[in-house]
Amino acid sequence: MDSLITAAARALAVGDAIGALNRVALRDDAPALALRGIAMAQLGEYARATALLRGAERGFGSKQAVARARCVVAEAEIALVSRDLNWPVKRLDAARLALAARGDPVNAAHAGHLQIQRLLLIGRIEAAEHLLAGFDPAPLPPASLAAHALVVAGIALRRLQTGRARDALARARRAADAADIPALTAEVESAVRSLDRPAARLITGGEARVMRLDEVEALFASDVLVIDACRHALRDPGGVATLATRPILFALARLLGEAWPNDVSREALLKGAFGARHADESHRARLRVEIGRLRAALSALAGISATGRGFALRPHGTRRVVVLAPPIDDDHRAVLALLADGEAWSSSALALALGASQRTVQRALDALAAAGKARPVGRGRARRWMTPPAIGFTTSLLLPGPLPVG
């Protein structure tokens, strides 16, 4: 490798994209194309960066398997940052295996981190944990150690294990300081700050207060019945009743939980859960049916008693009842949570991350745009959606993926 290529690679390693381009901008050989592509990616020119990396991959030829695999990893990183979640992940896995087999553990680890980050974005927490299991980060350089610690923290946050997340972020901060890459340091600091932002609202006795993630974790470990409006479930230390696919039942449970220990009138339940303006006999009959279904769904956690004017929630034993509400009660809060990372998302990537149809996501985006909460960039197939990154809450409880079951 000639001296200019070596100097450009060293510049990129410390985040000096301009310095790297100054050395290889006029060259069209495969190593120079690869370095130019990485430099353009660091400058945010993702489309041009992808084209350069593909040209470099073709230029390296079949005999330079390691160099080709590194190009694939760089292209995958661009796809992740630009939220192209439909990028062919089998290519990345093949590149990871090739790098590991040919003596490049650092770039193999980086490829694995990219796979884990994608899995986290689409809510596949178990698959991310499986990929991370058994991986020894000790031989990695500081920048890769920071990336590893960040993915560990990401999984811990989605599992609501805030102590583990803080430990991982402390390791990430030390590694980022050692690497001395400003962009990496900023990423770590942003993750650290997220732990102290409001994550949810606790509603009890008719009053609400904001909670951080560590407070939510402590709440789930306490002897209370939590009506979790972030995941549409009811939970206590003994178990969980999931109502994510039964919105009417959860709406009734939330209304009963917010009023506990008092009861809720039939009229209020009909209005809040069914949107009924006037209660007639058909509405009352439907309410009786749905209350019966809710009793059956919650039988292990609580009972529901009829009162003179309506119904009341009765948790088993002497437990209190609280409602854990999202930090914002927007109908499209899951879309907002994904957009809160400040990246430009396509509607297809949002649909994949949320497990929803693209048409459903597009309707949500149109509603958010009309309310001034999101804005489109570009046209046609190149259209992306953004929102200001400083929304002011932690998104972990709003993103797809499981929380602890007790």
C-alpha positions as CSV (number, residue, x, y, z in Angstrom):
1,M,0.0,0.0,0.0
2,D,1.5,3.4,-1.0
3,S,2.1,6.3,1.4
4,L,-0.9,8.4,0.3
5,I,-3.4,5.5,0.8
6,T,-1.8,4.9,4.3
7,A,-2.1,8.5,5.2
8,A,-5.7,8.8,4.0
9,A,-6.6,5.7,6.0
10,R,-5.1,7.1,9.2
11,A,-6.9,10.4,8.6
12,L,-10.2,8.6,8.3
13,A,-9.5,6.6,11.5
14,V,-9.5,9.8,13.5
15,G,-12.5,11.3,11.7
16,D,-10.6,13.7,9.4
17,A,-12.6,13.2,6.2
18,I,-11.2,16.3,4.5
19,G,-7.7,15.3,5.2
20,A,-8.3,11.9,3.6
21,L,-9.9,13.5,0.5
22,N,-7.0,15.8,0.1
23,R,-4.8,12.8,-0.4
24,V,-6.9,10.6,-2.7
25,A,-9.5,12.9,-4.3
26,L,-7.9,12.6,-7.8
27,R,-7.3,8.9,-7.8
28,D,-9.6,6.2,-9.2
29,D,-7.9,3.0,-8.2
30,A,-9.9,0.7,-5.9
31,P,-8.2,1.5,-2.6
32,A,-8.6,5.3,-3.3
33,L,-12.3,4.8,-4.3
34,A,-12.9,3.0,-1.0
35,L,-11.3,5.7,1.1
36,R,-13.1,8.4,-0.8
37,G,-16.4,6.6,-0.2
38,I,-15.8,6.4,3.5
39,A,-14.8,10.1,3.6
40,M,-17.9,11.1,1.7
41,A,-20.0,9.1,4.2
42,Q,-18.4,10.9,7.1
43,L,-19.4,14.1,5.4
44,G,-23.0,13.0,5.0
45,E,-23.0,12.4,1.3
46,Y,-24.4,8.9,1.5
47,A,-25.5,8.4,-2.1
48,R,-22.1,9.4,-3.5
49,A,-20.4,7.3,-0.8
50,T,-22.3,4.2,-1.7
51,A,-21.5,4.6,-5.4
52,L,-17.8,5.0,-4.7
53,L,-17.8,1.9,-2.4
54,R,-19.5,-0.2,-5.0
55,G,-17.0,0.9,-7.6
56,A,-14.2,0.0,-5.2
57,E,-15.7,-3.4,-4.6
58,R,-15.8,-4.1,-8.3
59,G,-12.2,-2.8,-8.7
60,F,-10.7,-5.0,-6.0
61,G,-11.6,-8.2,-7.9
62,S,-12.4,-11.7,-6.6
63,K,-8.9,-12.4,-5.3
64,Q,-9.0,-9.5,-2.8
65,A,-11.7,-10.9,-0.6
66,V,-10.8,-9.0,2.5
67,A,-10.9,-5.6,0.7
68,R,-14.2,-6.5,-0.9
69,A,-15.7,-7.5,2.4
70,R,-14.5,-4.2,4.0
71,C,-16.4,-2.3,1.3
72,V,-19.5,-4.3,2.0
73,V,-19.3,-3.5,5.7
74,A,-18.8,0.2,4.9
75,E,-21.8,0.2,2.6
76,A,-23.9,-1.5,5.2
77,E,-22.9,1.2,7.7
78,I,-24.1,3.8,5.3
79,A,-27.3,1.9,4.8
80,L,-27.9,1.8,8.6
81,V,-27.2,5.5,9.1
82,S,-29.4,6.5,6.2
83,R,-32.1,4.1,7.6
84,D,-32.1,1.8,4.5
85,L,-33.2,-1.1,6.7
86,N,-34.1,-3.3,3.6
87,W,-30.4,-3.4,2.6
88,P,-29.5,-7.1,2.0
89,V,-28.2,-8.2,5.4
90,K,-27.0,-11.5,4.0
91,R,-24.2,-9.7,2.3
92,L,-23.1,-8.2,5.6
93,D,-23.2,-11.5,7.3
94,A,-21.1,-13.1,4.6
95,A,-18.6,-10.2,4.8
96,R,-18.4,-10.6,8.6
97,L,-17.6,-14.3,8.3
98,A,-15.1,-13.7,5.5
99,L,-13.3,-11.1,7.6
100,A,-13.2,-13.3,10.7
101,A,-11.9,-16.2,8.7
102,R,-9.1,-14.1,7.0
103,G,-7.6,-12.6,10.1
104,D,-9.4,-9.2,10.4
105,P,-11.3,-9.4,13.7
106,V,-11.7,-5.7,14.1
107,N,-13.7,-5.2,10.9
108,A,-15.5,-8.5,11.6
109,A,-16.6,-7.1,15.0
110,H,-17.7,-3.9,13.4
111,A,-19.9,-5.8,11.0
112,G,-21.4,-7.7,13.9
113,H,-22.1,-4.4,15.7
114,L,-23.9,-3.1,12.6
115,Q,-26.1,-6.2,12.5
116,I,-27.0,-5.8,16.2
117,Q,-27.8,-2.1,15.7
118,R,-30.2,-3.0,12.8
119,L,-31.9,-5.7,14.9
120,L,-32.4,-3.2,17.8
121,L,-34.0,-0.7,15.4
122,I,-36.5,-3.3,14.3
123,G,-37.2,-4.6,17.8
124,R,-35.6,-8.0,17.5
125,I,-33.9,-7.9,20.9
126,E,-33.5,-11.7,21.3
127,A,-31.7,-12.0,18.0
128,A,-29.4,-9.1,18.9
129,E,-28.6,-10.7,22.2
130,H,-27.8,-14.0,20.5
131,L,-25.5,-12.3,18.1
132,L,-23.7,-10.5,20.9
133,A,-23.4,-13.6,23.2
134,G,-19.9,-15.1,23.5
135,F,-18.2,-12.1,21.8
136,D,-14.9,-11.0,23.5
137,P,-14.3,-7.3,22.9
138,A,-10.9,-7.2,24.7
139,P,-8.7,-7.3,21.5
140,L,-10.6,-4.4,19.9
141,P,-9.1,-0.9,19.5
142,P,-10.8,1.9,21.4
143,A,-13.2,3.0,18.7
144,S,-14.5,-0.6,18.3
145,L,-14.6,-1.0,22.1
146,A,-16.9,2.1,22.3
147,A,-19.1,0.7,19.5
148,H,-19.4,-2.6,21.4
149,A,-20.3,-0.9,24.7
150,L,-22.9,1.1,22.9
151,V,-24.7,-1.9,21.5
152,V,-24.6,-3.5,25.0
153,A,-26.1,-0.4,26.4
154,G,-28.7,-0.3,23.6
155,I,-29.9,-3.9,24.5
156,A,-29.9,-3.1,28.2
157,L,-32.0,0.0,27.7
158,R,-34.5,-1.9,25.6
159,R,-34.6,-4.5,28.4
160,L,-35.0,-1.7,31.0
161,Q,-31.8,-2.7,32.7
162,T,-30.6,0.8,33.6
163,G,-27.7,-0.3,35.8
164,R,-26.2,-2.5,33.1
165,A,-26.8,0.3,30.6
166,R,-24.9,2.9,32.8
167,D,-22.0,0.5,33.2
168,A,-21.8,-0.1,29.5
169,L,-22.0,3.7,28.7
170,A,-19.2,4.3,31.2
171,R,-17.0,1.9,29.3
172,A,-18.1,3.5,26.0
173,R,-17.1,6.9,27.4
174,R,-13.7,5.7,28.4
175,A,-13.1,4.1,25.0
176,A,-14.3,7.1,23.1
177,D,-12.0,9.3,25.1
178,A,-9.1,7.0,24.2
179,A,-10.1,7.0,20.5
180,D,-10.3,10.8,20.4
181,I,-12.9,10.8,17.6
182,P,-15.3,13.8,18.1
183,A,-18.3,12.1,16.4
184,L,-18.0,9.0,18.5
185,T,-17.7,11.0,21.7
186,A,-20.8,13.0,20.8
187,E,-22.7,9.7,20.1
188,V,-21.8,8.4,23.5
189,E,-22.7,11.6,25.4
190,S,-26.1,11.6,23.7
191,A,-26.7,8.1,24.9
192,V,-25.6,9.0,28.4
193,R,-28.0,12.0,28.5
194,S,-30.9,9.9,27.4
195,L,-30.9,8.1,30.8
196,D,-31.8,11.3,32.6
197,R,-34.6,12.4,30.3
198,P,-38.3,11.8,31.0
199,A,-39.2,8.3,29.9
200,A,-42.8,8.0,31.0
201,R,-45.5,9.6,33.2
202,L,-46.8,8.0,36.4
203,I,-50.5,8.5,37.0
204,T,-51.9,7.7,40.4
205,G,-54.7,9.2,42.4
206,G,-55.5,11.6,39.6
207,E,-52.1,13.1,39.6
208,A,-49.2,12.7,37.1
209,R,-45.4,13.1,37.4
210,V,-42.6,12.3,34.9
211,M,-40.3,9.4,35.5
212,R,-36.8,8.4,34.3
213,L,-35.9,5.0,33.1
214,D,-34.4,3.9,36.3
215,E,-37.5,4.9,38.2
216,V,-39.6,2.9,35.7
217,E,-37.4,-0.1,36.4
218,A,-37.8,0.3,40.1
219,L,-41.6,0.6,39.6
220,F,-41.8,-2.7,37.7
221,A,-39.8,-4.4,40.6
222,S,-42.2,-3.1,43.3
223,D,-45.4,-4.7,44.6
224,V,-47.8,-2.6,42.6
225,L,-50.1,-3.4,39.7
226,V,-48.9,-1.3,36.8
227,I,-51.2,-0.5,33.9
228,D,-48.5,0.0,31.2
229,A,-49.8,2.2,28.5
230,C,-46.4,2.1,26.7
231,R,-46.8,-1.6,25.9
232,H,-50.6,-2.0,26.4
233,A,-50.2,-4.5,29.2
234,L,-50.8,-4.9,32.9
235,R,-48.0,-6.2,35.1
236,D,-47.0,-7.0,38.6
237,P,-44.0,-9.0,40.0
238,G,-46.0,-12.2,39.5
239,G,-46.9,-11.8,35.8
240,V,-48.1,-9.9,32.8
241,A,-51.4,-9.7,31.0
242,T,-50.8,-8.4,27.5
243,L,-53.6,-6.5,25.7
244,A,-51.6,-5.1,22.8
245,T,-54.0,-6.6,20.3
246,R,-57.1,-5.8,22.2
247,P,-57.3,-2.0,22.3
248,I,-60.8,-1.8,23.7
249,L,-60.0,-3.9,26.7
250,F,-56.8,-1.9,27.4
251,A,-58.7,1.4,27.1
252,L,-61.2,0.1,29.7
253,A,-58.4,-1.1,32.0
254,R,-56.6,2.3,31.8
255,L,-59.8,4.2,32.6
256,L,-60.3,1.9,35.6
257,G,-56.7,2.2,36.7
258,E,-56.6,6.0,36.5
259,A,-59.7,6.2,38.7
260,W,-58.6,3.6,41.3
261,P,-59.5,3.1,44.1
262,N,-62.7,4.8,42.9
263,D,-65.1,3.4,40.4
264,V,-65.8,4.7,36.8
265,S,-69.3,5.4,35.6
266,R,-70.7,3.4,32.7
267,E,-71.1,6.6,30.7
268,A,-67.5,7.5,31.2
269,L,-66.4,4.0,30.2
270,L,-68.5,4.1,27.1
271,K,-67.3,7.5,26.1
272,G,-63.6,6.8,26.8
273,A,-63.3,3.3,25.4
274,F,-66.0,3.3,22.6
275,G,-66.3,7.0,21.8
276,A,-70.0,6.8,22.4
277,R,-71.7,10.2,22.7
278,H,-75.0,8.8,24.0
279,A,-75.3,5.6,26.0
280,D,-78.2,3.4,24.8
281,E,-79.1,-0.2,25.6
282,S,-76.9,-1.6,22.8
283,H,-73.9,0.3,24.1
284,R,-74.5,-0.9,27.7
285,A,-74.8,-4.5,26.4
286,R,-71.5,-4.2,24.6
287,L,-69.9,-2.7,27.7
288,R,-71.0,-5.7,29.8
289,V,-69.5,-8.1,27.2
290,E,-66.2,-6.3,27.1
291,I,-66.0,-6.0,30.9
292,G,-66.5,-9.7,31.0
293,R,-63.7,-10.3,28.6
294,L,-61.5,-7.9,30.6
295,R,-62.3,-9.8,33.8
296,A,-61.1,-13.1,32.1
297,A,-57.9,-11.5,30.7
298,L,-57.0,-10.0,34.1
299,S,-58.1,-12.8,36.3
300,A,-54.5,-13.6,37.5
301,L,-53.8,-10.0,38.5
302,A,-57.0,-8.3,39.5
303,G,-60.8,-8.4,39.6
304,I,-63.5,-6.0,38.4
305,S,-66.5,-5.3,40.6
306,A,-69.7,-3.7,39.6
307,T,-70.9,-0.7,41.5
308,G,-74.1,1.3,41.6
309,R,-72.9,3.6,38.8
310,G,-70.3,1.6,37.0
311,F,-67.2,-0.6,37.6
312,A,-64.1,-0.6,39.8
313,L,-60.7,-2.3,39.5
314,R,-59.8,-4.5,42.5
315,P,-56.2,-5.8,42.5
316,H,-55.5,-9.0,44.3
317,G,-54.1,-8.5,47.8
318,T,-53.3,-5.0,49.0
319,R,-51.4,-3.7,46.0
320,R,-51.8,-0.2,44.7
321,V,-52.7,0.5,41.1
322,V,-50.8,3.0,39.0
323,V,-50.9,3.9,35.3
324,L,-47.6,4.2,33.4
325,A,-48.3,6.5,30.5
326,P,-46.0,7.5,27.6
327,P,-44.2,10.8,28.0
328,I,-46.4,12.1,25.1
329,D,-49.9,10.8,24.4
330,D,-49.7,11.3,20.7
331,D,-51.5,8.6,18.6
332,H,-48.3,8.3,16.5
333,R,-45.8,8.3,19.3
334,A,-44.0,5.2,18.1
335,V,-43.2,6.9,14.8
336,L,-42.1,10.0,16.6
337,A,-39.8,7.9,18.8
338,L,-38.0,6.5,15.8
339,L,-37.8,9.9,14.1
340,A,-36.4,11.4,17.4
341,D,-32.9,10.0,16.6
342,G,-32.5,12.9,14.1
343,E,-31.9,10.6,11.1
344,A,-33.9,10.8,7.9
345,W,-36.2,7.8,7.6
346,S,-38.1,6.4,4.6
347,S,-41.7,5.3,5.2
348,S,-40.7,1.7,4.2
349,A,-37.9,1.7,6.9
350,L,-40.4,3.0,9.5
351,A,-42.9,0.3,8.5
352,L,-40.2,-2.4,8.9
353,A,-39.1,-1.1,12.3
354,L,-42.7,-0.9,13.6
355,G,-44.0,-4.1,12.1
356,A,-46.8,-2.1,10.4
357,S,-47.9,-1.7,6.8
358,Q,-46.4,1.1,4.8
359,R,-49.8,2.6,4.2
360,T,-50.5,2.8,8.0
361,V,-47.1,4.5,8.5
362,Q,-47.7,6.9,5.7
363,R,-51.0,8.0,7.2
364,A,-49.2,8.6,10.5
365,L,-46.5,10.6,8.8
366,D,-49.1,12.7,7.0
367,A,-50.9,13.4,10.3
368,L,-47.6,14.3,12.0
369,A,-46.7,16.6,9.1
370,A,-50.1,18.4,9.3
371,A,-49.5,18.9,13.0
372,G,-46.0,20.3,12.3
373,K,-44.3,17.4,14.2
374,A,-42.5,15.9,11.2
375,R,-41.4,17.1,7.7
376,P,-40.6,15.3,4.5
377,V,-37.3,15.8,2.6
378,G,-37.1,14.9,-1.1
379,R,-39.6,13.5,-3.5
380,G,-40.8,10.2,-4.8
381,R,-38.7,7.1,-3.8
382,A,-36.0,9.4,-2.4
383,R,-38.4,11.0,0.1
384,R,-37.3,10.8,3.8
385,W,-39.0,12.0,7.0
386,M,-37.4,13.9,9.8
387,T,-38.2,15.7,13.1
388,P,-36.1,17.8,15.4
389,P,-33.8,15.4,17.4
390,A,-34.2,17.3,20.7
391,I,-37.8,16.1,21.5
392,G,-36.9,15.9,25.2
393,F,-37.8,12.4,26.2
394,T,-36.2,8.9,26.3
395,T,-37.6,6.8,23.5
396,S,-36.9,3.3,24.9
397,L,-40.4,2.7,26.2
398,L,-41.9,3.7,22.9
399,L,-39.9,1.6,20.5
400,P,-40.7,-1.9,19.4
401,G,-39.5,-4.8,21.5
402,P,-40.1,-6.5,24.8
403,L,-39.8,-5.2,28.3
404,P,-39.1,-7.5,31.3
405,V,-42.0,-9.7,32.4
406,G,-41.2,-9.5,36.1
